[in-house]
Every structure is written in structure tokens, then in C-alpha cells.
Amino acid sequence: MTDISRRKFLKSTALTGAGLIVAPSIVPSHVFGANAPSERINVGAIGTGRQSQGFDMPGIMKFEQANMLAVCDLDAHRAQDAKTLVKNYYERRGWNRPEAIVYADYEDLLANKDIDAVVVCTPDHWHAKIAIDAVRAGKDIYLEKPTSLTVEEGRLMSNAVNASGRVFQLGSQQRSGSQFRMACEFVRSGRIGKLKLVEVRLPGDPAGGNTQEMPVPAGFNYEKWLGSTPYVYYTEDRVHPQKGYGRPGWLRCEQFGAGMITGWGVHHFDIAHWGMGTEYSGPVEVYGEAEFAHEGLWDVHGDYHTEMRYANDVIVRGCTDSKEKPNGIYFEGTDGWIFVCRGNYTVLPSDPQMNSSSQALQASRPEIITEPLGENEVHLYKSEDQHGNFLECVKSRALTVSPAEVAHRSCAVCLLQFIAMHLHRKLYWDPIKERFINDDEANSMLSRPMRAPYNIS
């Protein structure tokens, strides 16, 4: 681990020699006072698109101790929709709250000293920079996954957060899903014997996208939206729908992200790391191959296969889900297997269709997952709500269930696979130095040039 010692992280998460993480799952109600205005956590939403208005803003606003004080978006239409969402939400609850302040630039929102915390839900290429700027401005941060566009940006983000002492939560809400925590507890407690194999199954992304150049819509700061990435002409399928809040095209453009391997992969590989006990590390070998589109606007990977080896000789495979292998995380040991997934749960109606199992937690033998955990087995950090856990930790200053370094490592392992998909050969990785071994070509892909003035400084 670079710059921040593993010892410091293990101490901060109360990791004992037995591998038992102890952390508060519930903060007593008196911590929040009587929800008086002076005790509320004032939150600003940076990025108010599909994920923000459909999931993260309501996820924060449902807690009375939070107050959505401000909204910010480079698309003026979406910012106004977000303001209306806040107003209507609080009116329905019968809570007397001021109208949300609307900002066009996130820097102005961060300058508002009344704002305690931000929820960042922008396109991926903005995540690391805004997170760094937010903690430097003294704000606690809830950041949608993935943490960064590149491994280098993720390292800068994690270092900045941990140097600041601010509270950080990644929007990897599977950490707050009981079946995922239980699966990891059972694996780490040895219920399936010695762990040998982990398989992560994800949906793919279709090719397509209209390449026709279009005029930039009124009220949309497209130049700044591109941020640190190269300037390219505007077309709607490269950005987000101008009508409605369907799944945006930028998710399928490599200029702004890596596709499903980080879009959903951060969720699943985070759980793989949790179950393996490798949240502060990474693989030592990485191989990947994938199908890539040769026409149309959308150029992220389609069907793919990756294989990694960790220092403990556990093999981790990634692949596209299928009828035979449904979406989720499969752990295989010498004495059985556990499979965990979201079941029938979906975050947003516009999420990609996946081959899912309605049974969220399964095992090769029922007793593996039905026998209660014993006192001497592994009990992991228990969170029942990702947004609620963040707000609890803002008050208590405790470590969240998805802190910055864990978040960075979960994203980095996905980006390593993304690099391997493109190079289509085995790569050797040093998880301490965070560099490929004797491979200048692969190391050149750990970062991307940043367009001024949007670079991280």
C-alpha cells in the first residue's frame, strides 16, 4: 500500500488477529439530538441525473436528520428538476425545510460553509476530482461508484480523503445488503473450507449509439461536462437524454468510464474482496479478453472473461452472466460453495437487464448458510442502509462500511481487468506499489492525460 500504511488502516477498522472486524451498526438516536435544525446534516447534491434523483437524493432525504440544502448540475434543466424533487419530497413528508439552493458549478456549492456533506453522482470521469476538492473544502462525502477513471486518480483520491480526516462512503450499497455480508462472514469463517475460487458475473453492454453531431442544448455546460477528458463534439447519445432520465450514453463510452467492469463490477468485486479478506490489497496476476464494438458511438467492452490470482493462490474470475451462470458472486472452497446476488432487487427501472436468481443466498449444503454464526466465527461490519450508515458516521466520525481505501481497491481491481482486456495478455501486478512489474505499456494505462483546467492538482 502506498503512502498510507496497511497498519494504520487495519487499526482504524479494528481488525483483530482473528480477522474479526468490529464496528458499530447502530448509532443511538440521542446522537442525532431531537432532529432540531441546528443538529441536522446539511447536504448538497453534486450531479442530479438518473442515479441521483432516482436513488441517492431520496436515499439521503428519507432520514430526518439530513437536510438537502443544495443541488448542482451542469444541465440547468436537471438542476431545476432536482430542486422540485426536494421541495415535493419534503412537502409530502410534512417536513418544513427551505427550498434547495441551485448551483451551476460545484465549486460554488463547496464554498457554501453551511453545507456539511455532499453526495456526488456525476459521470465517472469527474468522481475523483470532485471528491478531492470536496474534502479539501471540509465536506464529508458520499461518492457514487466507481471511485475514479484511472488507478492513479483513485490513489490520489484515497490519499486526500485519509489525510483530511473527512468521512467518506462509497455508494456500493451491496455492503449494506444482509445477504452479501452474511455470505462473506460464512466464507471467512471457513464454512466452505479453504477458499479456492471466486467467480464474479456481470451483465454486458450493447454496441450502438448515434454518432451524428448535434448542437449543444441551451442551459447545458457541455465544455465543462467533458472535464479532464479530450474535447469531442456533442451528440446526445454521448451524454444523457434531454427528455427523461433513461440510462445515459456516457456509461458506454470509454472516454468517460470503463463500462460494466467498473459500473457494476465495483459492487461485485468489492464483495469478492470482502469475502476473501483482501479489501486493502489486490491481485498479483491479471489476464483478460473481451469483445469490443468496431462501429457506433459506444465502445466499452461487451462479453468478457478475466482471470486473476491473488497472493493466497485464490483464483478470481470475471465473466458475462448467462443462463448457466446468473449475475452475482460465487465462492468455491474445498468443502462447498456459496452464491450470493441481489435476487429480484433492482436499483432503478432503467438498469440493464440481467440474468438473475430470485434466491439471493444459496449454498451447496443448506447448513452452510442456515446455521447461526458462532461467537468465535467472523462477524463483519453490519450496516443496514448505505446512506444511513454515512449519516451515522458523519455524526459519530466513525469509519463507514465503505471507506476510501477499500473503495479505491475495489475500483482498482476492475480497472486492472479493463487494462488486461485491451492488452489481451497476462499482467503481473504489485498491489503494494500499485504498479505492473516490468511492463511499461501496462503502466502507461494506469493514468490518462488530463485536459486543463480540469486536472487534479
ZANU-984834 format. One record per residue (C-alpha): x, y, z. Coordinates in pm, 1 decimal, m for minus. Layout:
BEGIN
{x:X y:Y z:Z}
...
END
This chain:
BEGIN
{x:0.0 y:0.0 z:0.0}
{x:145.3 y:337.5 z:m95.5}
{x:159.6 y:648.1 z:126.6}
{x:m87.4 y:511.1 z:379.7}
{x:31.7 y:213.8 z:578.1}
{x:m167.2 y:m106.6 z:597.6}
{x:m113.8 y:m99.1 z:973.6}
{x:m292.9 y:233.1 z:1000.6}
{x:m591.9 y:101.9 z:805.6}
{x:m615.5 y:m220.3 z:999.0}
{x:m602.7 y:m29.1 z:1324.6}
{x:m870.5 y:213.4 z:1208.3}
{x:m1105.4 y:m70.9 z:1119.5}
{x:m1040.6 y:m254.2 z:1448.1}
{x:m916.2 y:m567.0 z:1275.5}
{x:m813.9 y:m826.6 z:1530.5}
{x:m568.5 y:m1109.8 z:1489.3}
{x:m858.7 y:m1347.8 z:1433.1}
{x:m977.0 y:m1146.1 z:1134.0}
{x:m1281.3 y:m1013.3 z:1315.4}
{x:m1396.1 y:m662.1 z:1223.1}
{x:m1591.5 y:m490.0 z:1495.2}
{x:m1777.0 y:m171.2 z:1408.6}
{x:m2095.1 y:m3.8 z:1524.8}
{x:m2401.8 y:m94.4 z:1321.9}
{x:m2639.7 y:142.8 z:1500.6}
{x:m2577.7 y:488.1 z:1640.3}
{x:m2810.0 y:566.8 z:1933.3}
{x:m3086.7 y:810.1 z:1847.5}
{x:m2960.4 y:1061.4 z:2103.5}
{x:m2651.9 y:1115.9 z:1886.0}
{x:m2875.9 y:1296.8 z:1639.4}
{x:m3044.8 y:1502.2 z:1908.4}
{x:m3411.1 y:1577.2 z:1854.4}
{x:m3356.3 y:1649.5 z:1484.1}
{x:m3350.8 y:2021.1 z:1559.1}
{x:m3244.3 y:2235.3 z:1261.4}
{x:m2912.9 y:2310.1 z:1430.9}
{x:m2844.1 y:1935.8 z:1460.2}
{x:m2929.5 y:1843.5 z:1102.7}
{x:m2667.5 y:1748.4 z:848.6}
{x:m2687.6 y:1988.7 z:555.1}
{x:m2620.6 y:1802.2 z:231.8}
{x:m2550.7 y:1921.3 z:m121.1}
{x:m2614.4 y:1702.7 z:m426.5}
{x:m2349.6 y:1735.9 z:m698.5}
{x:m2485.1 y:1577.2 z:m1015.9}
{x:m2863.6 y:1537.3 z:m1032.7}
{x:m2924.5 y:1284.6 z:m1307.9}
{x:m3081.8 y:940.6 z:m1317.3}
{x:m2893.8 y:781.5 z:m1026.9}
{x:m2904.6 y:1092.3 z:m811.5}
{x:m3275.2 y:1176.5 z:m840.7}
{x:m3383.3 y:813.1 z:m858.0}
{x:m3175.3 y:671.6 z:m573.4}
{x:m2918.4 y:882.4 z:m389.0}
{x:m3113.0 y:1200.3 z:m316.6}
{x:m3419.9 y:1011.6 z:m185.4}
{x:m3181.4 y:779.1 z:m1.0}
{x:m3043.5 y:1077.0 z:191.7}
{x:m3367.3 y:1273.3 z:227.8}
{x:m3562.0 y:988.9 z:389.4}
{x:m3358.7 y:1043.7 z:707.9}
{x:m3499.1 y:1330.5 z:911.7}
{x:m3153.4 y:1421.7 z:1047.9}
{x:m3047.1 y:1517.8 z:692.4}
{x:m3144.1 y:1831.0 z:503.3}
{x:m3091.4 y:1853.7 z:125.9}
{x:m2980.2 y:2213.9 z:126.1}
{x:m2846.0 y:2247.4 z:m228.6}
{x:m2841.7 y:2084.4 z:m571.2}
{x:m2591.7 y:2130.3 z:m852.8}
{x:m2579.3 y:2023.1 z:m1215.4}
{x:m2418.6 y:2144.6 z:m1536.5}
{x:m2754.6 y:2088.5 z:m1706.4}
{x:m2983.5 y:2367.0 z:m1582.0}
{x:m3296.7 y:2165.4 z:m1662.7}
{x:m3184.1 y:1876.9 z:m1441.7}
{x:m3082.9 y:2111.4 z:m1160.8}
{x:m3430.9 y:2264.9 z:m1158.0}
{x:m3590.4 y:1918.8 z:m1162.1}
{x:m3378.8 y:1830.4 z:m859.8}
{x:m3491.8 y:2143.9 z:m676.6}
{x:m3853.0 y:2046.4 z:m743.2}
{x:m3784.2 y:1690.8 z:m628.4}
{x:m3652.4 y:1818.9 z:m294.3}
{x:m3945.0 y:2056.5 z:m246.2}
{x:m4207.9 y:1792.7 z:m325.8}
{x:m4037.0 y:1525.4 z:m116.8}
{x:m4028.7 y:1735.4 z:198.1}
{x:m4382.9 y:1861.3 z:144.4}
{x:m4511.0 y:1503.1 z:118.7}
{x:m4336.2 y:1416.4 z:443.6}
{x:m4474.0 y:1727.2 z:612.3}
{x:m4124.6 y:1848.6 z:698.3}
{x:m4072.0 y:2222.5 z:698.0}
{x:m3750.0 y:2275.3 z:503.2}
{x:m3618.0 y:2567.0 z:295.4}
{x:m3613.0 y:2537.6 z:m82.4}
{x:m3291.2 y:2388.8 z:m213.8}
{x:m3030.2 y:2631.5 z:m343.3}
{x:m2945.4 y:2568.7 z:m708.8}
{x:m2584.0 y:2583.8 z:m828.9}
{x:m2444.9 y:2554.3 z:m1180.9}
{x:m2085.1 y:2491.7 z:m1064.8}
{x:m1988.6 y:2252.5 z:m787.7}
{x:m1708.9 y:2483.9 z:m671.6}
{x:m1971.3 y:2737.5 z:m564.2}
{x:m2161.2 y:2470.2 z:m373.0}
{x:m1842.7 y:2362.3 z:m193.8}
{x:m1779.0 y:2724.1 z:m95.2}
{x:m2107.5 y:2732.2 z:99.2}
{x:m1996.8 y:2689.7 z:461.2}
{x:m2347.2 y:2584.9 z:567.9}
{x:m2308.7 y:2258.9 z:374.9}
{x:m2165.0 y:1976.4 z:586.2}
{x:m2159.6 y:1692.2 z:334.4}
{x:m2205.1 y:1622.2 z:m35.3}
{x:m2344.2 y:1332.8 z:m233.9}
{x:m2157.4 y:1312.9 z:m565.2}
{x:m2337.8 y:1144.5 z:m851.4}
{x:m2168.9 y:1271.6 z:m1166.7}
{x:m2027.6 y:1078.9 z:m1463.8}
{x:m1730.4 y:863.2 z:m1363.5}
{x:m1458.6 y:1089.2 z:m1505.7}
{x:m1546.6 y:1360.7 z:m1251.6}
{x:m1560.9 y:1141.5 z:m939.1}
{x:m1203.2 y:1159.8 z:m812.4}
{x:m1153.2 y:1532.6 z:m872.7}
{x:m1477.6 y:1638.2 z:m706.7}
{x:m1410.6 y:1407.0 z:m411.8}
{x:m1064.7 y:1559.8 z:m363.0}
{x:m1198.3 y:1914.6 z:m392.8}
{x:m1481.3 y:1831.7 z:m150.4}
{x:m1261.9 y:1701.1 z:130.4}
{x:m1024.1 y:1994.4 z:83.2}
{x:m1327.4 y:2219.1 z:131.3}
{x:m1401.2 y:2040.0 z:459.5}
{x:m1700.7 y:1838.7 z:340.8}
{x:m1781.9 y:1477.3 z:421.1}
{x:m1856.8 y:1285.1 z:105.0}
{x:m2084.0 y:1013.9 z:m25.6}
{x:m1942.9 y:919.2 z:m365.7}
{x:m2118.4 y:708.0 z:m623.4}
{x:m1907.1 y:424.3 z:m756.6}
{x:m1666.5 y:383.8 z:m922.4}
{x:m1418.9 y:598.9 z:m735.4}
{x:m1214.8 y:700.8 z:m1037.5}
{x:m1147.7 y:684.4 z:m1408.7}
{x:m793.2 y:553.6 z:m1354.1}
{x:m591.6 y:377.0 z:m1084.7}
{x:m373.1 y:684.3 z:m1040.0}
{x:m674.0 y:910.4 z:m977.9}
{x:m809.4 y:661.1 z:m726.2}
{x:m484.3 y:662.3 z:m532.4}
{x:m483.9 y:1043.1 z:m522.2}
{x:m845.7 y:1040.2 z:m403.5}
{x:m788.0 y:789.2 z:m124.2}
{x:m477.2 y:970.2 z:m3.2}
{x:m658.5 y:1304.9 z:0.5}
{x:m957.3 y:1169.1 z:191.4}
{x:m749.1 y:994.9 z:454.2}
{x:m518.6 y:1294.4 z:500.8}
{x:m823.4 y:1516.8 z:553.3}
{x:m993.8 y:1312.4 z:824.1}
{x:m1328.1 y:1359.9 z:649.3}
{x:m1594.1 y:1087.7 z:647.0}
{x:m1619.1 y:900.2 z:315.7}
{x:m1874.6 y:649.8 z:193.4}
{x:m1878.6 y:479.1 z:m146.2}
{x:m2218.7 y:410.8 z:m296.3}
{x:m2151.8 y:35.7 z:m301.6}
{x:m2485.3 y:m41.7 z:m137.5}
{x:m2436.7 y:m418.2 z:m155.7}
{x:m2220.5 y:m373.5 z:157.4}
{x:m2544.6 y:m287.8 z:336.7}
{x:m2731.1 y:m588.5 z:197.3}
{x:m2757.9 y:m856.5 z:464.1}
{x:m2715.4 y:m1147.3 z:222.1}
{x:m2381.9 y:m1009.4 z:96.4}
{x:m2246.5 y:m952.5 z:446.0}
{x:m2362.1 y:m1297.2 z:557.9}
{x:m2206.1 y:m1465.5 z:254.6}
{x:m1872.2 y:m1301.0 z:334.6}
{x:m1899.0 y:m1395.5 z:702.0}
{x:m1966.0 y:m1759.0 z:614.8}
{x:m1675.7 y:m1771.2 z:367.5}
{x:m1432.9 y:m1605.3 z:606.9}
{x:m1546.8 y:m1832.6 z:887.8}
{x:m1444.8 y:m2137.8 z:685.6}
{x:m1795.6 y:m2270.9 z:621.9}
{x:m1688.6 y:m2386.7 z:272.0}
{x:m1339.3 y:m2492.6 z:375.2}
{x:m1033.5 y:m2333.2 z:222.0}
{x:m1135.8 y:m2080.1 z:m41.8}
{x:m1008.5 y:m2173.1 z:m387.7}
{x:m1215.9 y:m1986.3 z:m645.8}
{x:m1431.7 y:m1673.4 z:m669.8}
{x:m1635.3 y:m1601.9 z:m983.0}
{x:m1792.5 y:m1261.8 z:m1049.0}
{x:m2067.3 y:m1249.8 z:m1310.7}
{x:m2186.0 y:m923.4 z:m1464.4}
{x:m2417.7 y:m812.5 z:m1744.8}
{x:m2268.4 y:m680.8 z:m2068.5}
{x:m2328.8 y:m361.5 z:m2263.9}
{x:m2458.5 y:m348.4 z:m2621.8}
{x:m2284.7 y:m160.0 z:m2900.6}
{x:m2458.0 y:124.8 z:m3083.3}
{x:m2514.0 y:494.0 z:m3026.0}
{x:m2589.6 y:772.9 z:m3274.3}
{x:m2267.1 y:939.7 z:m3393.5}
{x:m2436.7 y:1240.7 z:m3558.4}
{x:m2307.8 y:1578.2 z:m3433.9}
{x:m2576.1 y:1791.6 z:m3269.0}
{x:m2596.5 y:2144.2 z:m3128.1}
{x:m2533.0 y:2169.5 z:m2754.3}
{x:m2867.8 y:2215.5 z:m2574.8}
{x:m2937.7 y:2552.1 z:m2415.6}
{x:m2855.4 y:2559.7 z:m2045.9}
{x:m2602.0 y:2277.4 z:m2063.7}
{x:m2232.4 y:2348.6 z:m1995.0}
{x:m2100.2 y:2076.2 z:m2222.5}
{x:m1742.6 y:2203.0 z:m2227.0}
{x:m1713.5 y:2165.8 z:m1851.1}
{x:m1908.4 y:1839.7 z:m1855.5}
{x:m1626.1 y:1689.4 z:m2064.9}
{x:m1392.7 y:1792.4 z:m1784.3}
{x:m1046.4 y:1639.7 z:m1791.7}
{x:m1121.8 y:1424.4 z:m2098.2}
{x:m1042.5 y:1534.4 z:m2457.7}
{x:m1280.7 y:1768.5 z:m2636.6}
{x:m1520.5 y:1589.3 z:m2873.2}
{x:m1832.0 y:1720.1 z:m3045.9}
{x:m2168.8 y:1694.5 z:m2872.1}
{x:m2419.7 y:1427.0 z:m2958.0}
{x:m2698.0 y:1322.3 z:m2722.4}
{x:m2600.9 y:954.8 z:m2708.5}
{x:m2259.7 y:1055.9 z:m2578.1}
{x:m2408.5 y:1234.7 z:m2277.4}
{x:m2758.4 y:1188.1 z:m2131.4}
{x:m3116.3 y:1208.0 z:m2263.1}
{x:m3256.8 y:1557.6 z:m2294.6}
{x:m3603.4 y:1421.6 z:m2222.5}
{x:m3647.9 y:1191.4 z:m1928.1}
{x:m3394.2 y:1010.5 z:m1716.6}
{x:m3318.1 y:693.7 z:m1907.4}
{x:m2980.0 y:520.8 z:m1893.2}
{x:m2722.2 y:771.1 z:m2023.6}
{x:m2490.8 y:706.6 z:m2316.4}
{x:m2173.3 y:816.8 z:m2137.9}
{x:m2183.4 y:490.1 z:m1939.7}
{x:m2097.6 y:313.5 z:m2265.1}
{x:m1816.8 y:544.9 z:m2380.7}
{x:m1460.1 y:464.2 z:m2274.6}
{x:m1377.4 y:832.7 z:m2269.6}
{x:m1583.0 y:864.5 z:m1950.2}
{x:m1559.5 y:520.1 z:m1790.9}
{x:m1470.8 y:155.1 z:m1841.9}
{x:m1817.3 y:7.7 z:m1890.1}
{x:m1972.7 y:m268.4 z:m1682.7}
{x:m1641.5 y:m382.7 z:m1536.3}
{x:m1640.5 y:m68.9 z:m1318.2}
{x:m2007.8 y:31.5 z:m1346.4}
{x:m2130.6 y:m282.4 z:m1172.8}
{x:m1800.5 y:m457.8 z:m1123.6}
{x:m1709.2 y:m234.5 z:m829.7}
{x:m2017.7 y:m370.5 z:m648.4}
{x:m1937.8 y:m734.4 z:m709.2}
{x:m1558.7 y:m729.9 z:m682.4}
{x:m1596.2 y:m532.1 z:m360.2}
{x:m1796.3 y:m823.8 z:m219.9}
{x:m1537.4 y:m1068.0 z:m356.4}
{x:m1265.2 y:m876.2 z:m170.1}
{x:m1477.8 y:m864.5 z:144.9}
{x:m1527.7 y:m1239.2 z:137.7}
{x:m1159.8 y:m1302.1 z:66.0}
{x:m1035.0 y:m1058.6 z:330.1}
{x:m831.6 y:m869.0 z:68.2}
{x:m1000.1 y:m526.9 z:90.3}
{x:m664.4 y:m349.2 z:128.1}
{x:m476.8 y:m542.9 z:m136.0}
{x:m525.3 y:m677.3 z:m486.9}
{x:m424.7 y:m950.0 z:m731.2}
{x:m70.0 y:m1042.6 z:m830.4}
{x:m160.6 y:m1173.3 z:m1177.7}
{x:m427.3 y:m1045.5 z:m1418.0}
{x:m543.7 y:m1177.5 z:m1755.1}
{x:m833.1 y:m1056.4 z:m1965.5}
{x:m1004.3 y:m1073.2 z:m2301.8}
{x:m1318.2 y:m903.3 z:m2428.6}
{x:m1528.1 y:m820.0 z:m2731.1}
{x:m1521.1 y:m454.6 z:m2836.6}
{x:m1750.3 y:m275.8 z:m3082.9}
{x:m1597.6 y:m159.4 z:m3411.8}
{x:m1875.1 y:80.1 z:m3514.1}
{x:m2117.9 y:317.2 z:m3348.1}
{x:m2054.8 y:555.3 z:m3061.6}
{x:m2048.6 y:314.2 z:m2768.5}
{x:m1712.3 y:143.7 z:m2736.9}
{x:m1689.7 y:m12.1 z:m2389.4}
{x:m1637.9 y:m386.5 z:m2356.8}
{x:m1911.5 y:m636.2 z:m2434.1}
{x:m1880.4 y:m1001.9 z:m2336.7}
{x:m1556.6 y:m1063.1 z:m2148.7}
{x:m1353.9 y:m1312.1 z:m1949.7}
{x:m1084.6 y:m1232.2 z:m1694.2}
{x:m880.8 y:m1437.3 z:m1452.4}
{x:m669.7 y:m1316.4 z:m1160.0}
{x:m455.9 y:m1483.4 z:m899.7}
{x:m408.6 y:m1341.8 z:m550.0}
{x:m108.1 y:m1389.9 z:m323.9}
{x:m301.3 y:m1653.5 z:m125.4}
{x:m344.4 y:m1851.1 z:m452.6}
{x:m718.7 y:m1786.7 z:m471.1}
{x:m828.8 y:m1755.7 z:m834.7}
{x:m1081.1 y:m1481.2 z:m913.8}
{x:m1261.5 y:m1498.5 z:m1246.5}
{x:m1479.5 y:m1238.3 z:m1409.2}
{x:m1726.2 y:m1308.9 z:m1687.8}
{x:m2050.1 y:m1201.7 z:m1850.2}
{x:m2355.4 y:m1358.3 z:m1687.8}
{x:m2553.4 y:m1618.4 z:m1881.6}
{x:m2842.5 y:m1860.7 z:m1840.2}
{x:m2599.6 y:m2110.7 z:m1693.7}
{x:m2422.1 y:m1859.1 z:m1470.6}
{x:m2653.6 y:m1590.9 z:m1330.6}
{x:m2539.2 y:m1246.7 z:m1218.8}
{x:m2372.9 y:m1248.0 z:m876.4}
{x:m2069.0 y:m1369.2 z:m681.2}
{x:m1980.4 y:m1738.3 z:m648.0}
{x:m1737.1 y:m1856.8 z:m377.3}
{x:m1598.1 y:m2210.1 z:m402.5}
{x:m1395.2 y:m2383.0 z:m135.0}
{x:m1264.0 y:m2729.2 z:m59.4}
{x:m1586.7 y:m2816.1 z:127.6}
{x:m1862.4 y:m2649.9 z:m72.0}
{x:m1979.2 y:m2328.5 z:m236.1}
{x:m2184.8 y:m2012.7 z:m167.5}
{x:m2358.0 y:m1798.8 z:m428.8}
{x:m2489.9 y:m1450.2 z:m348.2}
{x:m2673.8 y:m1195.3 z:m563.0}
{x:m2933.6 y:m919.0 z:m544.4}
{x:m3219.3 y:m1157.2 z:m603.4}
{x:m3514.9 y:m976.2 z:m760.5}
{x:m3398.3 y:m636.8 z:m632.7}
{x:m3306.2 y:m364.2 z:m882.8}
{x:m3195.0 y:m10.9 z:m800.4}
{x:m3351.3 y:166.6 z:m1099.1}
{x:m3600.5 y:56.0 z:m1368.0}
{x:m3356.1 y:163.6 z:m1641.6}
{x:m3076.8 y:m64.3 z:m1516.5}
{x:m2961.9 y:m319.3 z:m1777.1}
{x:m3147.4 y:m646.8 z:m1792.4}
{x:m2958.2 y:m929.9 z:m1626.5}
{x:m2998.3 y:m1298.0 z:m1577.4}
{x:m3066.4 y:m1302.0 z:m1204.9}
{x:m3154.9 y:m1563.2 z:m949.3}
{x:m3457.0 y:m1492.4 z:m730.1}
{x:m3279.2 y:m1667.0 z:m443.3}
{x:m3033.5 y:m1412.2 z:m305.9}
{x:m2821.4 y:m1651.7 z:m97.6}
{x:m2756.1 y:m2016.0 z:m185.1}
{x:m2508.4 y:m2283.2 z:m82.2}
{x:m2406.3 y:m2635.6 z:m174.1}
{x:m2546.9 y:m2755.0 z:159.7}
{x:m2826.7 y:m2572.8 z:349.1}
{x:m2646.8 y:m2579.9 z:685.3}
{x:m2363.1 y:m2368.3 z:543.5}
{x:m2590.0 y:m2062.5 z:544.1}
{x:m2862.6 y:m2159.8 z:793.8}
{x:m2650.6 y:m2234.0 z:1099.7}
{x:m2614.7 y:m1908.1 z:1300.7}
{x:m2266.4 y:m1763.1 z:1330.8}
{x:m2086.5 y:m1872.8 z:1643.1}
{x:m1916.2 y:m1637.3 z:1884.8}
{x:m1573.5 y:m1733.8 z:1750.7}
{x:m1667.3 y:m1702.9 z:1384.5}
{x:m1613.7 y:m1390.3 z:1177.6}
{x:m1866.2 y:m1108.1 z:1231.6}
{x:m1825.5 y:m825.8 z:980.6}
{x:m1927.3 y:m459.5 z:992.6}
{x:m2306.5 y:m450.5 z:994.3}
{x:m2481.6 y:m172.9 z:805.7}
{x:m2849.5 y:m185.9 z:716.4}
{x:m2857.6 y:117.4 z:486.5}
{x:m2569.4 y:268.5 z:289.0}
{x:m2697.7 y:626.0 z:308.8}
{x:m2799.8 y:587.1 z:671.7}
{x:m2459.6 y:447.6 z:763.9}
{x:m2298.2 y:751.6 z:603.7}
{x:m2513.7 y:992.8 z:803.6}
{x:m2448.3 y:799.5 z:1125.6}
{x:m2074.5 y:824.5 z:1065.9}
{x:m2093.3 y:1195.4 z:984.0}
{x:m2227.8 y:1239.2 z:1336.8}
{x:m2007.8 y:985.4 z:1514.7}
{x:m1693.8 y:1033.8 z:1297.1}
{x:m1658.9 y:655.0 z:1282.0}
{x:m1534.1 y:471.5 z:974.7}
{x:m1809.5 y:389.1 z:724.6}
{x:m1880.9 y:44.4 z:586.7}
{x:m1721.5 y:150.8 z:252.9}
{x:m1426.3 y:379.7 z:337.7}
{x:m1197.6 y:544.4 z:83.9}
{x:m912.3 y:293.8 z:67.8}
{x:m1145.8 y:m5.1 z:42.9}
{x:m1339.7 y:182.9 z:m226.3}
{x:m1021.8 y:256.6 z:m420.4}
{x:m905.6 y:m106.5 z:m407.7}
{x:m1245.7 y:m229.1 z:m527.8}
{x:m1230.0 y:7.0 z:m824.7}
{x:m861.1 y:m59.2 z:m897.3}
{x:m911.4 y:m434.3 z:m939.3}
{x:m1176.5 y:m358.4 z:m1203.2}
{x:m950.3 y:m113.8 z:m1384.7}
{x:m670.8 y:m372.2 z:m1388.2}
{x:m906.1 y:m610.2 z:m1568.7}
{x:m1001.9 y:m329.5 z:m1808.2}
{x:m633.3 y:m284.1 z:m1895.5}
{x:m583.9 y:m658.8 z:m1936.5}
{x:m887.8 y:m678.8 z:m2168.3}
{x:m718.6 y:m431.3 z:m2401.4}
{x:m371.8 y:m584.8 z:m2386.6}
{x:m506.9 y:m941.0 z:m2401.4}
{x:m215.2 y:m1095.2 z:m2212.6}
{x:m116.0 y:m1187.3 z:m1860.3}
{x:m0.4 y:m896.9 z:m1644.8}
{x:189.5 y:m910.4 z:m1316.6}
{x:76.9 y:m663.7 z:m1050.9}
{x:240.3 y:m536.0 z:m732.8}
{x:m52.2 y:m447.0 z:m501.1}
{x:178.3 y:m261.6 z:m258.8}
{x:347.9 y:m32.7 z:m511.3}
{x:37.6 y:m34.4 z:m734.1}
{x:245.9 y:m85.6 z:m1047.6}
{x:272.3 y:m357.7 z:m1308.7}
{x:601.6 y:m545.6 z:m1291.2}
{x:840.0 y:m480.1 z:m1582.9}
{x:559.6 y:m364.0 z:m1814.0}
{x:583.5 y:m4.0 z:m1932.2}
{x:289.2 y:m38.8 z:m2170.9}
{x:52.9 y:m157.0 z:m1897.7}
{x:181.9 y:104.7 z:m1651.7}
{x:112.9 y:379.4 z:m1907.0}
{x:m256.5 y:284.6 z:m1881.9}
{x:m274.3 y:346.5 z:m1506.2}
{x:m335.6 y:714.7 z:m1582.2}
{x:m473.6 y:929.4 z:m1863.9}
{x:m377.0 y:1278.4 z:m1977.9}
{x:m597.2 y:1541.0 z:m1813.0}
{x:m727.9 y:1841.3 z:m2003.0}
{x:m664.5 y:2173.5 z:m1828.7}
{x:m806.7 y:2335.3 z:m1624.3}
{x:m989.0 y:2022.2 z:m1502.5}
{x:m682.4 y:1823.9 z:m1398.7}
{x:m626.9 y:1710.7 z:m1041.8}
{x:m369.9 y:1929.4 z:m867.3}
END
